[in-house]
Structures are given as structure tokens and as C-alpha cells.
Amino acid sequence: MQNLWDACLRRLEQELPAQQFNTWIRPLAPEAGAGADTLVLAAPNRFVLELVRERFVARIERLAAEAAGRDLGVRLVLARGIDAAAPRAPQPAQHGASEVPTILERGRLNRAFSFDSFVTGKANQLARAAAIQVAENPGISYNPLFIYGGVGLGKTHLLQAIGNQLADQRPQARIRYCHAEQYVTDVVRAYQQKSFDEFKRYYHSLDLLLIDDIQFFSNKGRTQEEFFYAFNALVEARKQIVITCDTYPKEIAGMEERLISRFGWGLTVAIEPPELEMRVAIVLKKAEADSIELSEDIAFFIAKHIRSIVRELEGALKEVLAFARFSNRELSLDLAK
């Protein structure tokens, strides 16, 4: 089965982003003795096993069938000799002394979200400055860093920029970015599998925990309890926590008071809706990122009509560009109108 799995690996390495491949696929190892019609793959821990089962196993089955020339089943198991309750970061194969392990969950970070690509103005300059301080001095400057503001103003961009910068500076760092709903899902899964010890070990061992839209914890008692324990463990170990929310901490409905009080231990910063000049700069920056020459009069027109949400500015720009492309017309102010 090793030759079969090697063939699958070659195809998957071509199809998947390097981070996904190294984080989830490369740590899998074929096990012998399962029969000629089943490919058994051993995962280093339950987190990897469950994610591969959810996202990749169907594709692995198709590739294995193509390589073998017959239908094959794929079964995922925990690696032998590994304590199922002790999560570990998967280690990619070592091809040279200069390579470093790819850390579990880092593949969730969007590399396009960086501080350089974040347009700064009065509405967000304090939040950006605080985020840079946290990325450069995790666990020391502000812990936790709590960023709040309306939908589509750049909170997720800043959150992931912190993770990306720390990942570049400290390749060995254990970084976890997740939306609050994913954290809730992890709690539910721990319930189903009776694996709360594993859950705690994993989250309490992180160097940087990035939680997006924590308002989704509202009225979820066990999730808030587990996050309370993780929060205390990470802060006591001088590990960094960064949280985003759509409202000021004390105004979150359905959140336990002990959590709200801890959100105030570090620094709370707001991101406000951008002013006109900043909206223009955002439109021009997005066009530049797509290698499109956009005149300022078009950017001003879009910015004047979209007054609050950055995400809507991007959508309006894409709509104008798409209309120009489909109608085979040059970009102009008349076309934008």
C-alpha cells in the first residue's frame, strides 16, 4: 500500500496549497494488514483524523481507485502507540535540516491578510497599531487584545495579519485561528467523542489563539466555560489571545460576567466606519492588488455611494470591473455610474 499512497501523495501535493498538504495530508501514513480492498491511513491525532475525514477522504478514495485500477475503500485510524487523548502537531516529512514543522491549523490563515495590505486611516489606526504591537510582542503588550466594530470593517483582516506575522517571525509557534462557531463545533465534537481532555490539552498548548466573532458564544454555557479555562491557562502562560466582536465587550448579550471582565484585562480597541478619503484609498488599494489601473474619479464615485462597510466597497468595485469586462467597454466614470 505504500506505493499506492505515494501515488496519491503526488497528486494531492499538486492539487492542494502547500500549507494544507503539509498540515493535513503529509502526516498520514498507510498501515499494512487491512486487506487488498482497503487503504488504511493512520493520523497522528484525532483532530487531524476528523478534519481529513470531513474534507479530504472522498478525494483520497477517488485517487486511490485511479492509482489501483479498482475500487478501494479508505479507512482512517489513530496511529498505533499514540495516546488518543494527547494531540500533537503533525510533522511533515523531513527533506532537509532547514525545514521546520508545519503547525496544526496554521493553514486556516489567509496569507493575503497582512499589515501591508491593510489600508489605515483615522477609523482604524489605533487598532492596527495595537495589532502590530501584539504580533511583535505576543503575550506581553496587550493580553487579550479585543477588537470590536461593525460588519465588514477589517476586524478579520487584522486578526489574521497578527497570525501571519507571528508565523513568519516564529515558524515553530502553535497558532490557531478560528471563527467562534468553529470553536463551538469543537466543543460539541469533544462532547460526542468524550475527548475533553484532548480538547483542553490542544487549546491550552497554543502560543496564539485568534477567535473571530466571539458574540457567537452567547448563551452557549459549556462553550463559555471551556473558553474561560483556556483563557486563564493561556494568559497565565503568557500566551497571546486576540478576539474580535461586533460590539463592545460589556454589551455582548448572553455572555458570562466572568468572561466579560477578563476581556477588559488587556486592551479594547474599536474599528469605526471609514471616512471618505479612507474609502477611496481602500478602493484604489483593492484595484492595485488586482493589477487594475483605476482612476481616482471612479474610486471617489464608488466611495461616495458606499459609506460604511469595507466589504461592500470591494463588492462594488468587482461589480464595476465585471460590467466593463462583460460589456467589452473601457473603465470610465460614465460606466461606473
C-alpha positions as CSV (number, residue, x, y, z in Angstrom):
1,M,0.0,0.0,0.0
2,Q,3.0,2.3,0.4
3,N,3.4,2.7,-3.4
4,L,-0.3,3.3,-3.8
5,W,-0.2,6.0,-1.1
6,D,2.9,7.6,-2.6
7,A,1.0,8.0,-5.9
8,C,-1.9,9.6,-4.1
9,L,0.5,11.9,-2.3
10,R,2.0,13.1,-5.5
11,R,-1.5,14.0,-6.9
12,L,-2.6,15.7,-3.7
13,E,0.6,17.7,-3.5
14,Q,-0.2,19.1,-6.9
15,E,-3.8,19.9,-6.1
16,L,-3.6,21.4,-2.6
17,P,-2.0,24.5,-1.3
18,A,1.4,23.7,0.4
19,Q,0.2,24.6,3.9
20,Q,-2.9,22.3,3.6
21,F,-0.9,19.5,2.2
22,N,1.8,19.6,4.8
23,T,-0.6,20.1,7.7
24,W,-3.2,17.5,6.9
25,I,-2.1,15.1,4.3
26,R,1.6,14.5,4.7
27,P,1.3,13.3,8.4
28,L,-0.9,10.4,7.3
29,A,0.8,7.1,7.0
30,P,-0.5,3.8,5.4
31,E,-0.9,0.8,7.6
32,A,-0.4,-2.8,6.4
33,G,-2.6,-5.8,7.0
34,A,-6.0,-4.3,6.2
35,G,-6.8,-6.3,3.1
36,A,-6.4,-5.6,-0.6
37,D,-9.6,-3.6,-0.9
38,T,-9.0,-1.0,1.8
39,L,-6.4,1.7,2.2
40,V,-5.9,2.3,6.0
41,L,-4.3,5.7,6.8
42,A,-3.1,6.4,10.3
43,A,-3.5,10.0,11.6
44,P,-1.2,11.4,14.4
45,N,-4.2,12.6,16.5
46,R,-7.9,12.8,16.5
47,F,-8.1,16.4,15.3
48,V,-6.3,15.5,12.1
49,L,-8.3,12.4,11.7
50,E,-11.6,14.2,11.9
51,L,-10.7,17.0,9.6
52,V,-9.3,14.7,6.9
53,R,-12.5,12.6,7.2
54,E,-14.6,15.7,6.7
55,R,-12.7,17.4,3.9
56,F,-10.3,15.0,2.1
57,V,-11.3,11.4,2.4
58,A,-13.6,11.4,-0.7
59,R,-10.9,12.8,-2.9
60,I,-8.4,10.3,-1.4
61,E,-10.7,7.4,-2.3
62,R,-11.0,8.6,-5.9
63,L,-7.2,9.0,-6.3
64,A,-6.6,5.6,-4.7
65,A,-9.1,3.9,-7.1
66,E,-7.4,5.6,-10.1
67,A,-3.9,4.5,-8.9
68,A,-5.0,0.9,-8.1
69,G,-7.2,0.5,-11.2
70,R,-10.1,-0.8,-9.0
71,D,-12.5,0.5,-6.3
72,L,-10.8,0.9,-2.9
73,G,-12.2,1.9,0.5
74,V,-10.3,4.3,2.7
75,R,-10.3,4.0,6.5
76,L,-8.8,6.4,8.9
77,V,-7.4,5.3,12.3
78,L,-5.3,6.8,15.0
79,A,-1.6,5.9,14.8
80,R,-0.6,3.0,16.9
81,G,1.3,3.7,20.1
82,I,-0.1,7.2,20.3
83,D,-2.3,8.2,23.2
84,A,-5.6,9.2,21.6
85,A,-6.0,11.8,24.3
86,A,-2.8,13.6,23.5
87,P,-3.0,15.9,20.5
88,R,0.2,16.7,18.6
89,A,1.0,18.9,15.8
90,P,1.5,16.9,12.6
91,Q,5.1,16.8,11.4
92,P,5.9,17.0,7.7
93,A,8.5,14.7,6.2
94,Q,11.9,16.0,6.7
95,H,13.7,16.7,3.4
96,G,16.4,18.9,4.8
97,A,17.7,20.3,8.0
98,S,16.4,23.8,7.1
99,E,12.8,22.7,7.1
100,V,10.5,23.3,10.1
101,P,7.3,21.6,11.1
102,T,4.1,23.0,9.8
103,I,1.9,23.7,12.8
104,L,-1.7,22.4,13.1
105,E,-4.3,24.9,12.0
106,R,-1.9,27.4,10.5
107,G,-3.3,26.5,7.1
108,R,-6.5,28.4,8.1
109,L,-4.7,31.7,7.9
110,N,-5.3,33.7,4.7
111,R,-1.8,34.9,3.6
112,A,-3.4,37.8,1.7
113,F,-4.3,39.4,5.1
114,S,-1.2,41.3,6.1
115,F,-0.5,44.6,7.8
116,D,0.9,45.9,4.5
117,S,-2.3,45.2,2.6
118,F,-4.4,46.8,5.4
119,V,-5.5,50.4,4.5
120,T,-5.0,52.6,7.5
121,G,-6.9,55.8,8.4
122,K,-8.3,57.6,11.5
123,A,-11.0,54.9,11.7
124,N,-8.7,52.0,12.4
125,Q,-5.1,53.4,13.1
126,L,-5.3,52.6,16.8
127,A,-6.5,49.0,16.2
128,R,-3.7,48.5,13.6
129,A,-1.0,49.9,15.9
130,A,-2.2,47.6,18.8
131,A,-2.3,44.6,16.5
132,I,1.3,45.2,15.3
133,Q,2.4,45.5,18.9
134,V,0.8,42.2,19.8
135,A,2.3,40.5,16.7
136,E,5.8,41.7,17.7
137,N,5.4,41.1,21.5
138,P,2.8,38.3,21.9
139,G,1.7,37.7,25.5
140,I,3.4,40.9,26.7
141,S,1.9,44.0,25.2
142,Y,-1.8,43.6,25.5
143,N,-3.4,40.4,26.5
144,P,-6.1,39.9,25.4
145,L,-6.4,42.3,22.5
146,F,-10.1,42.8,21.9
147,I,-11.1,44.4,18.6
148,Y,-14.7,45.4,18.0
149,G,-16.6,47.1,15.3
150,G,-19.4,46.6,12.7
151,V,-19.5,44.0,9.9
152,G,-17.0,44.3,7.1
153,L,-14.7,46.9,8.6
154,G,-11.5,44.8,8.7
155,K,-11.5,43.0,12.0
156,T,-10.8,39.6,10.4
157,H,-8.1,41.1,8.3
158,L,-6.2,42.5,11.4
159,L,-6.8,39.3,13.3
160,Q,-5.2,37.1,10.6
161,A,-2.4,39.7,9.9
162,I,-1.3,39.1,13.5
163,G,-1.2,35.4,12.9
164,N,0.6,35.7,9.6
165,Q,3.3,38.0,11.0
166,L,3.9,35.7,14.1
167,A,4.0,32.7,11.8
168,D,6.7,34.4,9.7
169,Q,8.7,35.5,12.7
170,R,8.4,32.3,14.7
171,P,7.9,29.3,12.4
172,Q,7.6,26.9,15.4
173,A,4.7,28.9,17.0
174,R,1.5,27.0,17.6
175,I,-1.2,29.3,16.1
176,R,-4.9,28.7,15.9
177,Y,-7.3,30.9,14.0
178,C,-10.9,30.0,14.1
179,H,-14.3,31.6,13.9
180,A,-16.3,31.4,17.1
181,E,-18.7,28.9,15.5
182,Q,-15.8,26.5,14.8
183,Y,-14.8,26.7,18.5
184,V,-18.4,25.8,19.4
185,T,-18.2,22.9,16.9
186,D,-15.0,21.7,18.6
187,V,-16.8,21.7,22.0
188,V,-19.7,19.7,20.5
189,R,-17.3,17.2,19.0
190,A,-15.5,16.8,22.3
191,Y,-18.9,16.0,23.9
192,Q,-19.7,13.4,21.2
193,Q,-16.3,11.7,21.5
194,K,-15.8,12.2,25.2
195,S,-12.5,13.8,24.4
196,F,-12.5,17.0,26.6
197,D,-9.0,16.1,28.0
198,E,-7.7,16.2,24.4
199,F,-9.6,19.4,23.7
200,K,-8.1,21.1,26.7
201,R,-4.6,19.9,26.0
202,Y,-4.8,21.2,22.5
203,Y,-6.2,24.7,23.2
204,H,-4.2,25.2,26.4
205,S,-0.9,24.5,24.5
206,L,-1.3,27.2,21.9
207,D,1.1,30.2,21.5
208,L,-1.5,32.3,19.8
209,L,-5.3,31.9,19.8
210,L,-7.3,34.1,17.4
211,I,-11.1,34.0,17.9
212,D,-13.3,35.7,15.4
213,D,-16.8,37.0,16.2
214,I,-16.9,35.9,19.8
215,Q,-20.5,37.1,20.1
216,F,-21.5,33.7,18.7
217,F,-20.6,32.3,22.2
218,S,-23.7,34.0,23.5
219,N,-26.0,31.7,25.6
220,K,-23.7,28.7,25.0
221,G,-22.8,27.7,28.6
222,R,-20.4,24.9,28.0
223,T,-18.5,26.7,25.3
224,Q,-18.1,29.7,27.5
225,E,-16.9,27.5,30.4
226,E,-14.3,25.8,28.2
227,F,-13.1,29.2,26.8
228,F,-12.9,30.5,30.3
229,Y,-10.5,27.7,31.3
230,A,-8.5,28.1,28.0
231,F,-8.3,31.9,28.5
232,N,-6.9,31.5,32.0
233,A,-4.4,28.9,31.0
234,L,-3.0,30.9,28.1
235,V,-2.8,34.2,29.9
236,E,-1.1,32.6,32.9
237,A,1.4,31.0,30.5
238,R,1.9,34.4,28.8
239,K,0.5,33.2,25.5
240,Q,-1.4,35.7,23.4
241,I,-5.2,35.8,22.8
242,V,-6.8,38.1,20.3
243,I,-10.6,38.4,20.0
244,T,-12.9,40.2,17.6
245,C,-16.6,41.1,18.2
246,D,-19.3,43.2,16.6
247,T,-20.0,45.1,19.8
248,Y,-18.3,46.5,22.9
249,P,-17.5,43.7,25.4
250,K,-19.9,44.8,28.1
251,E,-22.7,45.0,25.6
252,I,-22.5,41.3,24.5
253,A,-25.8,39.7,25.3
254,G,-25.7,36.2,26.8
255,M,-22.1,36.3,27.9
256,E,-20.9,35.4,31.4
257,E,-19.8,38.2,33.5
258,R,-16.5,36.5,34.4
259,L,-15.6,36.4,30.7
260,I,-16.6,40.0,30.1
261,S,-14.4,41.1,33.0
262,R,-11.4,39.2,31.5
263,F,-11.9,40.8,28.1
264,G,-11.0,44.0,29.8
265,W,-7.7,42.7,31.2
266,G,-5.8,43.8,28.1
267,L,-6.7,46.5,25.5
268,T,-10.0,47.1,23.8
269,V,-9.9,49.0,20.5
270,A,-12.6,49.9,18.1
271,I,-12.7,50.0,14.3
272,E,-15.0,52.7,13.0
273,P,-16.6,53.1,9.6
274,P,-14.0,54.7,7.2
275,E,-14.2,58.3,6.2
276,L,-14.5,59.3,2.5
277,E,-10.7,59.6,1.9
278,M,-10.0,56.3,3.5
279,R,-12.8,54.6,1.4
280,V,-11.2,56.0,-1.7
281,A,-7.8,54.7,-0.6
282,I,-9.3,51.2,0.0
283,V,-10.9,51.1,-3.4
284,L,-7.6,52.1,-5.1
285,K,-5.7,49.5,-2.9
286,K,-8.0,46.7,-4.0
287,A,-7.7,47.7,-7.6
288,E,-3.9,47.8,-7.3
289,A,-3.9,44.3,-5.7
290,D,-5.7,43.0,-8.7
291,S,-3.3,44.8,-11.1
292,I,-6.0,47.1,-12.4
293,E,-5.5,50.7,-13.2
294,L,-8.4,52.7,-11.7
295,S,-8.8,56.4,-11.9
296,E,-9.4,58.4,-8.8
297,D,-12.7,59.8,-10.1
298,I,-14.1,56.2,-10.3
299,A,-12.8,55.4,-6.9
300,F,-14.4,58.6,-5.5
301,F,-17.7,57.7,-7.1
302,I,-17.7,54.2,-5.6
303,A,-16.6,55.6,-2.2
304,K,-19.3,58.2,-2.1
305,H,-22.1,55.7,-2.6
306,I,-20.8,53.1,-0.2
307,R,-20.4,54.8,3.2
308,S,-19.7,52.2,5.8
309,I,-18.8,48.6,5.0
310,V,-15.4,47.9,3.5
311,R,-16.6,44.6,2.2
312,E,-19.3,46.4,0.2
313,L,-16.7,48.7,-1.3
314,E,-14.9,45.6,-2.6
315,G,-18.2,44.2,-4.0
316,A,-19.0,47.5,-5.7
317,L,-15.5,47.6,-7.3
318,K,-15.9,44.0,-8.5
319,E,-19.3,44.8,-10.0
320,V,-17.9,47.7,-12.0
321,L,-15.0,45.6,-13.2
322,A,-17.3,42.7,-14.2
323,F,-19.6,45.0,-16.1
324,A,-16.7,46.6,-18.0
325,R,-15.4,43.1,-18.9
326,F,-18.7,41.6,-19.9
327,S,-19.8,44.6,-22.0
328,N,-16.3,44.9,-23.5
329,R,-16.0,48.6,-22.5
330,E,-13.2,50.6,-21.0
331,L,-13.3,51.6,-17.4
332,S,-14.7,55.1,-17.1
333,L,-16.8,57.3,-14.7
334,D,-19.8,57.0,-17.1
335,L,-19.6,53.2,-17.0
336,A,-19.4,53.2,-13.2
337,K,-22.5,55.4,-13.0
